[in-house]
Amino acid sequence: MFLATFPRSPVDALVGTLRQANVKPYVMDLAPLAICRIPDVPRAIIVNTRLDHLEVMIIADRLPEVIRRLSLPGEVESLAEKLPLVAEEFNRTVLFYNSSHMDKPLDSTVPVFVCGDLAEAPETWQTLIGDRDYSVSPLPSPIEAPEGFNPNQFMINIGLALKELLAEKEEANFSLVDFNALPEAYLPEHFSIVRVLMPVGIVIGIGLIILAVLLGANARTQIEKLRSEVTVGEDRVSQLQSDITTLTSQTGSLQATANTLNNTIAALQLERAEMHEDLRVIHRKAGTMAKVTVGDITHSGGSVKVNGVASDEGAVFAYARELRESGRFSMV
């Protein structure tokens, strides 16, 4: 979590002025955070000096961990007069950070970038860092500019523009802090496709639920019909068993006939079991596919004929493939 606070009254006054000019702001940033977005390195020290203030920013692991802003005395006009105070604040900020991060201090490998008045005066850089071995250079601009354009005077503007222009890259080391400082009350309203699609989605969802209920009722009807057919077959088997028992009790001479009937019964029982398993597989596969509804089923010898309805041709092929892969049928 990155937390930033700033005065409310200046923001209200700024937005009110923009509205008077018929300008609609949609993104805002804090100046130090905008500058921290410019360097493409994971760790860096940035010193920004202006006419009436200076800022020292320390970036570690692509996050601005320390931002120190100090107003300069109004009577100080030249950079030479401001330089001792700038150098003092620079050293104080570095010492403060190193004392809190003794395991990973700001060593000589961390670059120092300057912008503002310091960028125009390279002869002051050594005085700024003192006896430290930091490499000092102007803050480089990551965007292209026409010849003769001095980006040093517009680093805050460039940092604000990078909120929209900077593409996310895997190898990039730009700052991770990217939030809109414009208060939510001032953000322009955006068209929300979610608000439009939500009622449509609800209607579609209700329709799908009703369709599922109807399909479920139809499947239950078909199952009851198949159960009645199985019951008839079971009654037939029971009748045959009764007949065999009667014939066996009448005479031993009919033993051969009884054996034949027993074999017939066994075949019918096997056929019934096979038929029951076929029906179970046919309905189970159809039950896993919402686009297929099974109708009449005719089981004749070693063949099964299935009549049903599918939403499209692809569903028919998918259902046939499911039956084929079940291993239950030699050919579909």
ZAMI-538884 format. One record per residue (C-alpha): x, y, z; residue in one letter. Coordinates in Angstrom, 3 decimals. Each point is the difference from the previous one (the first is absolute). Layout:
N
[[X, Y, Z], "A"]
...
END
This chain:
332
[[0.000, 0.000, 0.000], "M"]
[[1.302, 3.452, -0.930], "F"]
[[-1.650, 2.826, 1.961], "L"]
[[0.177, 3.656, -1.044], "A"]
[[-1.636, 3.010, 1.631], "T"]
[[-0.169, 3.583, -1.222], "F"]
[[-1.945, 3.150, 0.931], "P"]
[[-3.612, 0.119, -1.075], "R"]
[[-0.429, 3.758, -0.433], "S"]
[[2.633, 0.443, -2.762], "P"]
[[-1.512, -2.917, -1.940], "V"]
[[-3.505, 1.432, 0.256], "D"]
[[1.270, 3.405, -1.116], "A"]
[[1.917, -1.519, -2.915], "L"]
[[-2.961, -2.057, -1.227], "V"]
[[-2.306, 3.004, 0.394], "G"]
[[2.348, 2.116, -2.124], "T"]
[[0.175, -2.669, -2.699], "L"]
[[-3.772, -0.215, -0.120], "R"]
[[-0.225, 3.761, -0.462], "Q"]
[[2.257, -0.466, -3.034], "A"]
[[-2.231, -2.864, -1.231], "N"]
[[2.858, -2.489, 0.496], "V"]
[[-0.968, -3.429, 1.339], "K"]
[[2.876, -1.651, 1.896], "P"]
[[0.063, -3.801, 0.070], "Y"]
[[3.451, -0.807, 1.429], "V"]
[[2.198, 1.721, 2.564], "M"]
[[3.298, -0.821, 1.655], "D"]
[[2.276, 1.243, 2.759], "L"]
[[3.140, 1.635, -1.391], "A"]
[[2.561, -2.201, 1.854], "P"]
[[-1.818, -3.184, -1.047], "L"]
[[-0.114, 1.197, -3.605], "A"]
[[3.769, 0.555, 0.029], "I"]
[[0.576, -3.434, 1.614], "C"]
[[-1.745, -1.597, -2.978], "R"]
[[2.674, 1.176, -2.469], "I"]
[[3.218, -1.980, 0.780], "P"]
[[0.095, -3.535, -1.427], "D"]
[[2.069, -1.460, 2.864], "V"]
[[-1.079, -1.924, 3.106], "P"]
[[2.044, 2.185, 2.410], "R"]
[[0.878, 3.658, -0.337], "A"]
[[0.350, 3.363, 1.770], "I"]
[[-1.672, 3.008, -1.628], "I"]
[[0.699, 3.624, 0.966], "V"]
[[-2.335, 2.642, -1.406], "N"]
[[0.699, 3.675, 0.674], "T"]
[[-2.269, 2.857, -0.912], "R"]
[[-0.117, 3.683, 0.796], "L"]
[[-1.788, -0.331, 3.330], "D"]
[[0.359, -3.663, 0.997], "H"]
[[2.053, -3.182, -0.309], "L"]
[[-0.942, -3.654, 0.039], "E"]
[[2.118, -3.074, 0.762], "V"]
[[-1.552, -3.330, -0.998], "M"]
[[1.379, -3.500, 0.619], "I"]
[[-1.341, -2.870, -2.131], "I"]
[[0.566, -3.574, 1.209], "A"]
[[-1.414, -3.071, -1.714], "D"]
[[-1.979, 2.238, -2.377], "R"]
[[-1.762, 1.732, 2.910], "L"]
[[0.661, 3.540, 1.312], "P"]
[[0.843, -0.782, 3.620], "E"]
[[1.156, 3.477, 1.062], "V"]
[[-1.241, 3.336, -1.367], "I"]
[[1.282, 3.129, 1.713], "R"]
[[-1.283, 3.394, -1.115], "R"]
[[1.444, 3.212, 1.482], "L"]
[[-0.925, 3.604, -0.687], "S"]
[[2.979, 2.265, -0.691], "L"]
[[0.356, 3.446, 1.569], "P"]
[[-1.533, 2.716, -2.126], "G"]
[[3.044, 2.219, 0.237], "E"]
[[2.222, -2.676, -1.600], "V"]
[[0.122, 0.636, -3.736], "E"]
[[3.070, -1.623, -1.565], "S"]
[[0.733, -3.709, -0.194], "L"]
[[3.378, 0.566, 1.647], "A"]
[[-1.766, 1.353, 3.080], "E"]
[[-2.443, -2.893, 0.089], "K"]
[[2.619, -2.709, -0.621], "L"]
[[1.218, -0.458, 3.630], "P"]
[[-3.563, -0.502, 1.184], "L"]
[[-0.707, -2.404, -2.869], "V"]
[[3.145, -2.020, 0.760], "A"]
[[-0.854, -0.104, 3.692], "E"]
[[-3.512, -1.317, -0.675], "E"]
[[1.404, -2.534, -2.489], "F"]
[[2.443, -1.423, 2.558], "N"]
[[-2.620, 0.054, 2.761], "R"]
[[-2.475, -1.952, -2.138], "T"]
[[2.604, -2.600, -1.055], "V"]
[[1.174, -0.465, 3.611], "L"]
[[-3.597, -0.379, 1.162], "F"]
[[-0.705, -2.683, -2.606], "Y"]
[[3.246, -1.911, 0.615], "N"]
[[-0.598, -0.033, 3.747], "S"]
[[-3.358, -1.682, -0.626], "S"]
[[1.323, -2.398, -2.667], "H"]
[[3.368, -1.136, 1.292], "M"]
[[-0.352, -3.320, -1.844], "D"]
[[-0.301, 1.750, -3.375], "K"]
[[1.280, 3.603, 0.195], "P"]
[[0.323, 2.457, -2.864], "L"]
[[3.485, -0.829, -1.249], "D"]
[[1.968, 1.357, -2.955], "S"]
[[-1.929, -2.214, -2.448], "T"]
[[-3.160, 2.035, 0.564], "V"]
[[-0.199, 2.844, -2.567], "P"]
[[-0.788, 3.585, 0.966], "V"]
[[-2.232, 1.911, -2.428], "F"]
[[-0.420, 3.759, 0.134], "V"]
[[-2.655, 2.166, -1.614], "C"]
[[-1.080, 3.593, 0.192], "G"]
[[2.681, 2.616, 0.671], "D"]
[[2.674, -2.594, 0.893], "L"]
[[-0.274, -1.677, -3.411], "A"]
[[1.102, 3.245, -1.631], "E"]
[[3.102, 0.329, 2.212], "A"]
[[2.264, -3.101, -0.222], "P"]
[[2.741, 1.799, 1.942], "E"]
[[-2.139, -0.215, 3.151], "T"]
[[-0.470, -3.762, -0.028], "W"]
[[3.168, -0.868, 1.879], "Q"]
[[-0.902, 2.459, 2.729], "T"]
[[-3.419, -1.641, 0.225], "L"]
[[1.295, -3.536, 0.692], "I"]
[[3.115, 1.073, 1.939], "G"]
[[2.481, -2.806, 0.544], "D"]
[[-2.440, -2.733, -1.062], "R"]
[[0.730, -2.074, -3.115], "D"]
[[-3.402, 0.431, -1.624], "Y"]
[[-0.321, 0.496, -3.743], "S"]
[[-2.010, 3.149, -0.736], "V"]
[[-1.819, 0.692, -3.269], "S"]
[[-3.056, 1.923, -1.193], "P"]
[[-3.294, -1.867, 0.332], "L"]
[[-0.471, -1.600, -3.465], "P"]
[[-3.332, 0.393, -1.752], "S"]
[[-1.485, -3.332, -1.228], "P"]
[[-2.033, 1.660, -2.755], "I"]
[[1.107, 1.332, -3.357], "E"]
[[0.183, 3.770, -0.431], "A"]
[[0.767, 2.324, -2.930], "P"]
[[3.497, 1.376, -0.417], "E"]
[[0.668, 3.022, 2.196], "G"]
[[-2.667, -0.937, 2.561], "F"]
[[1.263, 0.065, 3.595], "N"]
[[-1.946, -2.680, 1.917], "P"]
[[1.670, 0.980, 3.286], "N"]
[[-2.479, 2.832, 0.477], "Q"]
[[-2.997, -2.315, -0.475], "F"]
[[0.856, -3.122, 2.019], "M"]
[[-3.165, 0.221, 2.095], "I"]
[[-2.113, 0.300, -3.163], "N"]
[[1.827, -2.941, -1.573], "I"]
[[-0.526, -2.118, 3.108], "G"]
[[-3.713, 0.792, -0.055], "L"]
[[-0.215, -0.888, -3.711], "A"]
[[1.691, -3.343, 0.663], "L"]
[[-3.052, -1.105, 2.009], "K"]
[[-1.687, -0.567, -3.377], "E"]
[[2.869, -0.259, -2.483], "L"]
[[2.291, -2.439, 1.795], "L"]
[[-0.595, -3.555, -1.240], "A"]
[[0.438, -2.822, 2.496], "E"]
[[3.082, -2.052, -0.851], "K"]
[[1.453, -3.055, 1.700], "E"]
[[3.517, 1.424, 0.096], "E"]
[[-1.054, 3.531, 1.037], "A"]
[[0.967, 1.424, 3.388], "N"]
[[-2.336, 2.965, 0.130], "F"]
[[-1.721, 0.897, 3.272], "S"]
[[-2.786, -2.303, 1.141], "L"]
[[-2.001, 2.876, 1.487], "V"]
[[-2.793, 0.838, -2.419], "D"]
[[-3.168, 1.443, 1.476], "F"]
[[-2.210, 2.925, -0.938], "N"]
[[0.330, 2.762, 2.591], "A"]
[[-3.133, 1.729, -1.298], "L"]
[[-2.678, -0.468, 2.693], "P"]
[[-2.762, -2.410, -0.907], "E"]
[[-2.607, 2.770, 0.237], "A"]
[[1.685, 1.762, -2.939], "Y"]
[[0.530, -3.049, -2.221], "L"]
[[-2.099, 0.097, -3.185], "P"]
[[-2.667, -2.641, -0.316], "E"]
[[0.808, -2.782, -2.426], "H"]
[[-2.370, -2.128, -1.999], "F"]
[[-0.320, -3.342, 1.759], "S"]
[[-0.709, -2.949, -2.262], "I"]
[[-0.598, -2.054, 3.159], "V"]
[[-3.084, 2.048, 0.881], "R"]
[[-1.408, -0.625, -3.463], "V"]
[[0.804, -3.701, -0.155], "L"]
[[-1.081, -0.863, 3.546], "M"]
[[-3.790, 0.003, -0.712], "P"]
[[0.600, -1.934, -3.216], "V"]
[[2.093, -2.529, 1.888], "G"]
[[-2.711, -0.405, 2.640], "I"]
[[-2.655, -0.668, -2.667], "V"]
[[2.270, -2.523, -1.749], "I"]
[[0.766, -1.691, 3.325], "G"]
[[-3.700, -0.349, 0.835], "I"]
[[-0.625, -1.424, -3.479], "G"]
[[2.767, -2.559, 0.454], "L"]
[[-1.407, -1.037, 3.370], "I"]
[[-3.467, -0.501, -1.485], "I"]
[[1.502, -1.980, -2.892], "L"]
[[1.937, -2.193, 2.422], "A"]
[[-3.170, -0.688, 1.991], "V"]
[[-1.903, -0.987, -3.153], "L"]
[[2.823, -2.252, -1.180], "L"]
[[0.165, -1.613, 3.417], "G"]
[[-3.751, -0.678, -0.017], "A"]
[[0.237, -1.533, -3.473], "N"]
[[2.911, -2.198, 1.082], "A"]
[[-1.960, -1.228, 3.015], "R"]
[[-2.956, -0.881, -2.276], "T"]
[[2.267, -2.016, -2.275], "Q"]
[[1.562, -1.807, 2.956], "I"]
[[-3.430, -0.983, 1.352], "E"]
[[-0.948, -1.329, -3.430], "K"]
[[3.159, -2.105, -0.163], "L"]
[[-0.586, -1.302, 3.492], "R"]
[[-3.473, -1.206, -1.016], "S"]
[[1.511, -1.836, -2.969], "E"]
[[2.557, -1.637, 2.264], "V"]
[[-2.809, -1.055, 2.340], "T"]
[[-1.843, -1.675, -2.890], "V"]
[[3.168, -1.876, -0.901], "G"]
[[0.457, -1.119, 3.590], "E"]
[[-3.591, -1.246, 0.088], "D"]
[[0.673, -1.989, -3.156], "R"]
[[3.058, -1.607, 1.532], "V"]
[[-1.972, -0.867, 3.122], "S"]
[[-2.720, -1.643, -2.097], "Q"]
[[2.543, -2.067, -1.898], "L"]
[[1.580, -1.135, 3.246], "Q"]
[[-3.455, -1.092, 1.227], "S"]
[[-0.643, -1.922, -3.190], "D"]
[[3.344, -1.785, 0.262], "I"]
[[-0.721, -1.022, 3.557], "T"]
[[-3.389, -1.434, -1.005], "T"]
[[1.446, -1.968, -2.891], "L"]
[[2.810, -1.381, 2.153], "T"]
[[-2.439, -1.224, 2.617], "S"]
[[-2.241, -1.746, -2.573], "Q"]
[[2.512, -2.381, -1.495], "T"]
[[3.638, -0.762, -0.089], "G"]
[[-0.264, -0.651, -3.728], "S"]
[[-0.281, 3.717, -0.568], "L"]
[[3.399, 0.669, 1.605], "Q"]
[[1.545, 0.824, -3.352], "A"]
[[-2.736, 2.527, -0.667], "T"]
[[0.486, 1.454, 3.483], "A"]
[[3.729, 0.378, -0.612], "N"]
[[-0.739, 1.829, -3.209], "T"]
[[-2.387, 2.310, 1.792], "L"]
[[2.578, 0.585, 2.738], "N"]
[[2.500, 1.034, -2.611], "N"]
[[-2.613, 2.311, -1.485], "T"]
[[-0.642, 1.536, 3.396], "I"]
[[3.716, 0.526, 0.553], "A"]
[[0.271, 1.656, -3.401], "A"]
[[-2.998, 2.221, 0.776], "L"]
[[1.469, 0.951, 3.357], "Q"]
[[3.295, 0.860, -1.631], "L"]
[[-1.867, 1.908, -2.689], "E"]
[[-1.927, 1.867, 2.671], "R"]
[[3.183, 0.875, 1.852], "A"]
[[1.641, 1.099, -3.233], "E"]
[[-3.067, 2.022, -0.939], "M"]
[[-0.118, 1.617, 3.448], "H"]
[[3.695, 0.925, -0.210], "E"]
[[-0.473, 1.326, -3.568], "D"]
[[-2.879, 2.189, 1.148], "L"]
[[1.980, 1.253, 2.974], "R"]
[[2.996, 0.985, -2.156], "V"]
[[-2.224, 1.617, -2.672], "I"]
[[-1.822, 2.148, 2.550], "H"]
[[3.053, 0.783, 2.091], "R"]
[[1.928, 1.275, -3.010], "K"]
[[-2.990, 2.078, -1.096], "A"]
[[-0.399, 1.346, 3.530], "G"]
[[3.523, 1.452, -0.070], "T"]
[[-0.812, 1.952, -3.179], "M"]
[[-2.601, 2.770, 0.373], "A"]
[[-0.371, 0.207, -3.789], "K"]
[[-1.279, -3.605, -0.498], "V"]
[[-3.393, -1.382, 1.041], "T"]
[[-0.633, -3.746, -0.400], "V"]
[[-3.438, -1.106, -1.241], "G"]
[[-1.067, -3.563, -0.911], "D"]
[[2.502, -2.861, 0.310], "I"]
[[-0.450, -3.320, -1.848], "T"]
[[2.113, -2.945, 1.139], "H"]
[[-0.050, -2.865, -2.507], "S"]
[[2.429, -2.884, 0.323], "G"]
[[3.493, 1.433, -0.141], "G"]
[[-1.134, 3.415, -1.276], "S"]
[[-1.367, 3.069, 1.749], "V"]
[[-1.795, 2.791, -1.850], "K"]
[[-0.192, 3.373, 1.755], "V"]
[[-2.301, 2.825, -1.078], "N"]
[[0.577, 3.438, 1.496], "G"]
[[0.433, 3.712, -0.562], "V"]
[[3.221, 2.051, -0.054], "A"]
[[0.489, 3.757, -0.242], "S"]
[[2.464, -0.275, -2.891], "D"]
[[1.913, -2.474, -2.118], "E"]
[[3.138, 0.366, 2.136], "G"]
[[-1.906, -1.193, 3.054], "A"]
[[-1.047, -3.153, -1.889], "V"]
[[3.600, -0.803, -0.898], "F"]
[[1.170, 0.753, 3.542], "A"]
[[-2.675, -2.318, 1.429], "Y"]
[[0.959, -2.767, -2.431], "A"]
[[3.645, 0.436, 0.952], "R"]
[[-0.884, -0.293, 3.697], "E"]
[[-1.881, -3.291, -0.687], "L"]
[[2.869, -1.322, -2.082], "R"]
[[2.610, 0.835, 2.650], "E"]
[[-2.050, -1.675, 2.708], "S"]
[[1.158, -3.360, -1.350], "G"]
[[-3.521, -1.336, 0.386], "R"]
[[-0.865, -0.196, -3.706], "F"]
[[2.035, -1.579, -2.761], "S"]
[[-1.207, 2.537, -2.537], "M"]
[[-1.990, 3.236, 0.224], "V"]
END
